Amino acid sequence: MSNQLSSRVQKVKPSATLAVTAKANELKDQGIQIVPMGSGEPDFDTPINIQQAGINAIKSGQTRYTAVDGTPALKNAIISKFKRENALDYTTAEVMVSSGGKQVFYNLCQGVLDAGDEVIIPSPYWVSYPDMVILADATPVIVETGLEQDFKITPKQLENSITEKTKLFVINSPSNPTGAVYSKAELQALATVLKKYSQILIITDDIYEHIRWDDDNFINIVMVDNDLKERTIILNGVSKAYAMTGWRIGYGAGPETIIKAMKKIQGQSTSNPCSIAQAAALEALNGDQSIINTMVSAFEERHDFIVDALNAIDGIQCPKSQGAFYSFPRVEGLIKRLGLKDDVELSTYCLEKLNIALVPGSAFGALGYVRFSFATSMDNIKQAVKRLSEL
C-alpha cells in the first residue's frame, strides 16, 4: 500500500501532541480517568462577548465566503493591533488571515521554499515546524539548545548554521514547548547576525505574545530592528490569548510579495477562514481585553506550583518558564530510576500506568525531556504531581 503514497507524505510524522490527545481521549472513552497535561489548550471558555459576536454573525447572515485572505474588517483590526501593541505599520496587502497559525506557517513554507533550501530551526521546537518544511521539499537544519542556555539559540550557533542554502530562520518567543522568552539584547544580537545575510527570511512565531509573566514588555525581532521588517513574517493569532483554539483563526504580516504568495497557496487549498470565526476574532481584537490578565494570572500561579513540585521529585530538573503555559523539565534521572529507555517510554508509562497525558521531549527535538502543559486546572496539576511523587 505504501507505494500508493507520495514520498513526501512518507517523510513526515503525525503531530505528536495531537497523537497524545487522541490516545488520552481513547482511554477516557474506556472510562479511565486521565489527567490531561499534554494539550496546549487553555481550559478557559471563550469570553462571552466573543461568543456573542459569533452568534450575531450567524444570525445576521455572515455565513458565506469571504475574501481568501480575510474580511476587510478583521484585516484592519489586525493592522490596528500591530500599531497599538507593537508600534509596527502594515497595509492591508501586508496582512492575511488563515485557519490557525499553523496554516500561516504552512503557507509560508509552500510560498517561499524550494528543494535544496535550508531552514534553521532551534530545538526544542514546536512539533510541526520541521515537517512543514519537509512538505515543501526543503531541509530543516536543527540547532540544539538546552537547559544550560535557557533553550535559546546563541548568535554563534546561528552564524555557524548559515550556509549559502539557508532561506529561512524560525524564532518562537515565548516558546512552545519551553516557555523561554528572548530578551531585547538577545534578539538584537541575533539581528546583528541576520543583517549580514540578506537572502535569509525570518519568521517570528508570536502566538504566545500575551501569555507572559516576565517583567519586560513583549518584543520581537522586528520591533528590535526595523531594518529586518522587509524580510520578516510575523505569525500570530487569537487561539491562545483569547481561549479560541477551536475557532481556528491565525494571521500573518510581512512583505507584500510574500503575503501575496501565501494568499495564492491558501486560495488553492482551503480558501477563506470560517466567516463566523472571523467575526468572533474581530471582537477579540477590538473588544474587552481583561480576559488576558485573568488567564495569565492563573497560568502564572500554576507555573509557580508545578515548577516547585516537579523539582521536589528525585530525577526531575524543571526550569522556570517566562511565558506560554508549559514546563519542560529534564527527566533523565527519572527515566533511569524507572529502568526505562527514553522520554517516549516514560510518557507511555505515565499515560498507561499513572493515567497522566504528557508529550515526550523527543517530539520537540529534545531527548530526555517531557512537556507538561499547565493550561489545565490546578486540581489536575496537583493530581499529576501527586501520582508522579508516589513513584
C-alpha positions in Angstrom: 0.0 0.0 0.0 2.9 2.4 0.8 3.8 2.6 -2.9 0.5 4.3 -3.5 1.5 7.1 -1.2 3.8 10.0 -2.1 7.4 10.1 -0.9 6.5 13.5 0.6 3.9 12.2 3.0 6.0 9.2 4.0 8.8 11.6 5.1 6.7 13.4 7.7 5.4 12.3 11.1 1.9 12.7 12.6 1.7 15.5 15.1 2.9 14.1 18.5 0.7 16.5 20.5 -2.4 15.5 18.6 -1.5 11.8 19.0 -1.1 12.1 22.7 -4.5 13.9 23.0 -6.1 11.2 20.8 -4.7 8.4 22.9 -5.8 10.1 26.1 -9.3 10.6 24.7 -9.4 6.9 23.7 -8.6 5.9 27.3 -11.2 8.4 28.6 -13.8 6.7 26.4 -13.0 3.4 28.2 -13.9 5.1 31.5 -10.3 5.7 32.6 -9.7 9.0 34.4 -6.9 10.7 32.6 -5.1 13.8 34.0 -4.6 16.0 30.9 -1.2 17.6 30.9 -0.5 17.2 27.2 -2.7 19.5 25.2 -1.7 23.2 24.7 -5.2 24.5 25.0 -6.4 26.9 27.6 -9.1 25.4 29.9 -11.0 28.7 30.0 -14.1 29.2 27.9 -14.1 31.7 25.1 -15.2 35.0 26.6 -18.9 35.7 26.4 -18.6 38.8 24.2 -16.6 36.9 21.6 -19.1 34.0 21.7 -21.9 36.5 21.2 -20.1 38.1 18.2 -20.0 34.6 16.6 -23.7 34.1 17.3 -24.6 37.5 15.9 -22.6 36.7 12.8 -24.7 33.6 12.2 -28.0 35.5 12.8 -27.0 38.3 10.5 -26.2 36.0 7.6 -22.4 36.2 7.8 -22.2 32.6 6.7 -20.9 33.0 3.1 -17.5 33.1 1.5 -15.2 35.9 2.4 -12.1 37.2 0.7 -9.4 34.4 0.6 -7.2 36.4 3.0 -9.8 37.5 5.4 -12.6 40.1 5.8 -11.5 43.8 5.4 -12.8 44.5 8.9 -10.7 41.8 10.5 -7.6 42.7 8.5 -8.0 46.3 9.6 -8.3 45.2 13.2 -5.1 43.2 12.8 -3.3 46.3 11.4 -4.6 48.3 14.4 -3.4 45.7 16.8 0.2 45.8 15.3 0.2 49.6 15.5 -1.3 49.7 19.0 0.7 46.9 20.7 3.9 46.6 18.6 4.4 50.0 17.0 4.5 48.4 13.6 2.8 49.7 10.5 1.3 47.4 7.9 -1.1 47.8 5.0 -4.0 45.5 4.1 -1.8 44.0 1.4 0.8 43.0 4.0 -1.6 41.0 6.3 -3.7 37.9 5.8 -5.9 35.7 7.9 -5.7 31.9 7.9 -7.3 28.9 9.5 -5.0 29.0 12.5 -1.3 30.0 13.0 -0.3 26.6 11.7 -1.7 27.4 8.2 0.3 30.7 8.2 3.5 28.7 8.7 2.4 26.1 6.1 1.5 28.8 3.6 4.9 30.5 4.1 6.8 27.3 3.5 4.9 26.4 0.4 5.2 30.0 -0.9 9.0 30.6 -0.4 10.8 27.2 -0.1 12.2 25.0 -2.9 14.1 21.7 -2.9 17.6 22.3 -1.6 16.7 25.3 0.6 17.6 25.1 4.3 15.6 26.3 7.3 17.3 26.9 10.6 15.1 25.8 13.5 16.3 25.9 17.1 15.4 23.0 19.2 13.3 22.4 21.3 10.9 23.5 18.6 7.1 23.3 18.1 6.5 19.8 16.7 5.2 20.9 13.2 7.9 23.2 12.1 10.3 20.6 10.6 7.6 18.5 9.0 6.0 21.5 7.3 9.5 22.4 5.9 9.9 18.8 4.6 6.4 19.1 3.0 7.8 22.0 1.0 10.8 19.7 -0.1 13.2 21.8 1.9 15.6 20.7 4.6 15.2 21.6 8.3 18.6 22.4 10.0 18.1 21.7 13.7 20.2 23.7 16.1 20.2 22.1 19.5 19.9 24.4 22.5 19.5 23.1 26.1 18.6 23.9 29.6 22.1 25.3 30.3 21.5 28.1 27.7 17.8 28.6 28.7 16.7 26.8 25.5 17.7 29.8 23.3 19.9 29.8 20.2 23.1 31.9 20.5 24.4 34.3 17.8 27.4 32.0 17.4 25.2 28.9 16.8 23.1 30.9 14.3 26.0 32.1 12.3 27.7 28.6 12.3 24.5 27.1 10.9 24.1 29.5 8.0 25.1 28.3 4.5 24.5 29.5 1.0 21.4 27.4 1.0 19.8 29.0 4.1 16.5 30.5 3.1 14.6 30.9 6.4 15.2 31.3 10.1 12.5 30.4 12.7 12.2 32.0 16.1 9.4 31.4 18.6 9.2 33.6 21.7 7.5 32.9 24.2 8.4 29.3 23.2 6.4 26.2 22.8 7.5 23.8 24.4 9.9 25.6 26.9 8.2 28.9 27.8 11.6 30.6 27.1 11.5 34.3 26.2 14.2 36.1 24.2 15.3 39.4 25.8 15.8 42.6 23.8 19.6 42.2 24.0 19.4 38.6 22.8 17.2 39.5 19.9 19.5 42.4 18.9 22.5 40.0 18.9 20.6 37.6 16.6 19.5 40.5 14.4 23.1 41.6 14.0 24.0 38.2 12.6 21.0 38.1 10.3 21.6 41.5 8.8 24.8 40.2 7.3 22.9 37.7 5.2 20.3 39.5 3.1 19.0 36.3 1.5 17.6 34.9 4.7 13.9 35.4 5.5 12.7 35.3 9.1 9.5 34.1 10.7 8.8 35.1 14.3 6.1 33.0 15.8 4.4 35.3 18.4 1.3 33.2 19.1 2.0 33.3 22.9 2.7 37.1 22.8 0.2 37.8 25.6 0.9 34.8 27.8 3.9 36.1 29.7 4.8 36.9 33.3 8.3 38.3 32.9 8.8 41.9 33.9 9.7 43.2 30.4 7.2 44.2 27.7 6.8 41.9 24.8 9.2 42.4 22.0 10.0 40.5 18.8 13.0 40.8 16.4 11.3 43.3 14.1 10.5 45.6 17.0 14.2 45.4 18.0 15.5 46.1 14.5 13.0 47.6 12.0 15.6 47.1 9.2 14.6 43.4 9.2 10.9 44.2 8.6 11.2 43.9 4.8 12.1 40.2 5.2 10.3 39.1 8.3 6.9 37.4 8.6 5.1 37.7 11.9 2.8 34.8 12.9 0.1 35.4 15.4 -3.5 34.5 16.2 -6.3 34.5 18.7 -6.2 30.9 19.8 -4.1 31.2 22.9 -4.7 34.7 24.2 -8.5 34.5 23.9 -9.1 30.8 24.5 -10.2 30.4 20.9 -8.3 27.3 19.8 -11.3 25.7 18.1 -12.2 28.8 16.2 -9.1 28.4 14.1 -8.0 31.9 13.3 -4.4 32.9 12.8 -2.9 35.7 11.0 0.4 36.7 9.4 2.1 40.0 8.5 5.0 40.6 6.2 6.3 41.9 2.9 3.6 42.3 0.3 5.2 39.9 -2.3 5.4 37.1 0.3 1.9 37.7 1.7 0.6 37.6 -1.9 2.3 34.2 -2.4 0.9 32.9 0.8 -2.5 34.1 -0.3 -2.1 32.2 -3.6 -1.3 29.0 -1.7 -4.3 29.4 0.6 -6.6 30.1 -2.4 -5.7 26.8 -3.8 -6.0 24.8 -0.6 -8.6 25.9 2.0 -9.6 29.3 0.6 -11.0 31.7 3.3 -11.1 31.0 7.0 -14.5 30.5 8.6 -16.6 33.6 8.2 -18.2 33.2 11.7 -14.8 32.7 13.4 -13.5 35.8 11.7 -16.4 37.9 13.2 -15.5 36.4 16.6 -11.8 37.2 16.1 -12.7 40.8 15.2 -14.4 41.2 18.6 -11.5 39.5 20.3 -9.0 42.1 18.9 -11.3 45.1 19.3 -13.2 44.2 22.5 -12.5 43.9 26.2 -9.0 42.6 26.8 -9.4 41.8 30.5 -9.7 38.1 29.9 -6.0 38.0 29.1 -5.0 39.3 32.5 -7.3 36.8 34.2 -5.8 33.8 32.3 -2.2 35.0 32.7 -2.6 35.3 36.5 -4.0 31.7 36.6 -1.2 30.4 34.4 1.5 32.1 36.5 0.1 30.6 39.7 0.0 27.2 38.1 3.5 27.6 36.7 5.0 28.5 40.1 3.3 25.5 41.7 4.3 23.0 39.1 8.0 24.1 38.9 8.4 23.8 42.7 6.5 20.5 42.8 8.4 18.9 40.0 11.8 20.0 41.3 10.9 18.2 44.6 10.8 14.9 42.8 14.1 13.0 42.6 15.2 12.7 38.9 13.4 15.8 37.6 15.1 19.1 36.9 12.5 21.7 36.0 13.5 25.3 34.9 11.2 28.3 35.3 9.3 29.5 32.3 8.7 33.1 31.4 5.6 32.6 29.2 3.3 30.3 27.3 1.8 27.6 29.5 4.3 24.8 29.5 7.0 23.4 31.7 9.8 21.5 30.0 11.7 19.5 32.7 14.7 17.3 32.1 13.7 13.8 33.3 16.7 11.7 32.5 17.2 10.9 36.2 13.6 9.7 36.5 13.9 7.6 33.3 17.0 5.9 34.8 15.3 5.3 38.2 12.3 3.6 36.5 14.5 1.5 34.2 13.0 2.9 31.1 14.8 3.6 27.8 13.9 7.2 27.0 11.4 10.0 27.2 9.0 8.2 24.9 8.8 5.2 27.1 8.4 7.5 30.1 5.5 9.3 28.5 3.9 6.0 27.6 4.4 4.7 31.2 2.8 7.9 32.6 -0.2 7.5 30.3 -0.7 3.8 30.8 0.3 3.3 34.4 -0.3 6.7 36.0 -3.0 7.9 33.6 -1.2 11.2 33.1 -1.0 12.6 29.5 2.4 14.1 28.7 4.3 14.8 25.5 7.8 13.4 25.2 10.6 15.9 24.6 11.9 14.0 21.6 8.8 15.1 19.7 10.2 18.7 20.1 13.7 17.6 19.2 14.9 17.3 22.8 15.7 13.9 24.1 15.4 13.3 27.8 12.7 15.9 28.5 8.9 15.9 28.7 6.4 18.7 28.2 3.8 19.5 30.9 1.0 21.8 29.8 -0.5 23.7 32.7 -3.3 25.0 30.6 -5.5 22.8 32.8 -6.9 23.2 36.3 -4.9 23.3 39.4 -6.7 20.2 40.6 -5.4 18.3 37.6 -1.9 19.6 38.1 -1.9 18.6 41.8 -3.2 15.2 40.9 -0.5 14.7 38.2 2.3 15.7 40.6 0.9 13.5 43.4 0.9 10.5 41.1 4.5 11.2 40.0 5.6 11.8 43.6 4.3 8.4 44.5 6.8 6.8 42.2 
